[in-house]
Amino acid sequence: MATPRFFIHKPFSRKLDDHDARLCDVQEQEIICAHAVIDKRGYFTQVSDELVKLTGNKDLHSSEANLGKILSHSSAVIVRHLLSTINVKHPFHTTEITLVNNQQEPLTMEMVINLYIQEGEQHYFCIFRPIDTNQLIVNELQTLKDHYQVLAENTSYVQILLDKDLKSLYISPSCKTLSGYGADEARILNLFSLVHPDDFSLFWDQLTYDNDRAEELFRFRFRHRDGHFIPVECKLCKVPDAFGQPEFYVLNLHDISRQRSYEQELIRAQKEAESSHRMKNNFLTSISHELRTPLNAIIGFARILDQKLENSDNLRFAKYIESSGLQLLGLIDNMLEYARIENNESQTIRSAVGLEEFFRDLAPIIRGDLKKFNKENLELIGQWDIDPQLPNIYSQRNILQNIFINLIDNAIKFTRQGYIRYGCRPYGIRNYLFFVEDSGIGIPDNCKDLIFEKFTQLDQSLSREYGGTGLGLTVTRKFVELLGGDIWVMSEEGKGSAFFFNLPVGFPEN
């Protein structure tokens, strides 16, 4: 069978081996069209040299070559489907396919398929011809236009396109929902007439202000048909021309009436919460000050009795009064300090703190606390490793002392026997790690994240046994953060706890 390898210049309609096969017209002047013959399975029985050149695939003449060798996956699926639908009544079909050459580069072409029968077997004469590039662009633009039209007509945002002279070129149909005006009405009315007079200056400045930002986000009020104004949020995009000057302005308007209502409710709720918070802290401060005066008198008279009483039972009672008074005074001090921190009244005045001297001064205070809690049986271990190059940290001495006292008092409270170890060591670059360890009751794993929360104690039975408001560790964490550090805990239930906090060496205030 002498089938031409390619066709040029003119339409043709001919029979192949006397079998009636109505071929399509090939009207591509001066454009060479490659062709091939395939069987019903999609395997090549004849291939033109032009198709081999076009694809760069020299294996197309082999008996194993099929459409999958030259078509993209999606195109191969489409063509196989067409082969199954073409019949004697409908022997002809044209479709757009993507050829893939041996460099895996895609080439969009038109494929013409025509059925013919040879010796009782179905065969398909296929022509591959280039598609007009201009028509491809037109088709693509039309598709994009259709897609954009669907988006514009079904979005809740009002989309507005202005030219460089700020004249309306397009307003989306959703303008009707937002303002009561149809798109054509709004365009005739002029966009600027729908802006609230008090917001016009802002609106104009956003459009005309010359800056490098491609997008602006601002709010203004948009007039409804019935006269009331709607708060909207506008996203403005400036599309530059070849010289960098705005050629088009794209505005996306969104009704934020509900959002504004929520924002106002949140602001009102925030003000109420802040007012309630201030009242609570003022109450704590006031009641704490009122309690300190009589409590100091109780502690003072208990100490006088401690010096004058000789009867052992009475002396024990006096010591118990003093110890309980001091414990209550500590709780009041924690509440006062917590109120100061919450009201942002705590200030840090940094100065050089010599660590060696600090820990030596801290030791007698801790021993006094052991005596206060009647825990003199506990072993007190001080371990501090101080870098000779960094003997000082620039911090606030009294706050650092309060941190240690709170942590050690906490350790004393929950340790019946064993030891309490405290101190520091260098930690990273220009940091010190401070620690307080004990052999007390420990903390369950599921409670470690809760112990620094205010008014939190792990178990109400512990609160009754050991006392406390649950503010000590909360205040301690606030103190550590105030000095620029972090605090954490490691603990095993029944074996003790270790609290760590790091502080930067810092610099002098000046």
Protein Blocks (a to p, Z undefined) as FASTA:
>chain_A
ZZdfbdehiacdddeehiacdddddfbghiacddddddfkopafbdcfklmmmnopaklm
pmkbcfklmpcfklmmmmmmmmmmgcfklmcccdddddddfkopacddddddddddeehi
acdddddddddfklmmmmmmmmmmmmmmmmmmmcfbdcddddfkopafbdcfklmmmnop
afklmmmnopmlmpcfklmmmmmmmmmpccfbfbdcdddddddfkopacddddddddddd
fkopafbdcdddddfklmmmmmmmmmmmmmmmmmmmmmmmmmmmmmmmmmmmmmmmmmmm
mmmmmmmpmbfklmmmmmmmmmmmmmmmmmmmmmmmmmmmmnopaccddddddfklmmmm
mmmmmmmmmmmnopakbccdddddddfklmbccddfklmmmmmmmmmmmmmmmpmbhcdd
dddddehjhiacdddddfbebpafklmmmmmpghiafbfklmmmngpjhlmmmmmmmmmm
mnopacdddddehiapcddddddebjafZZ
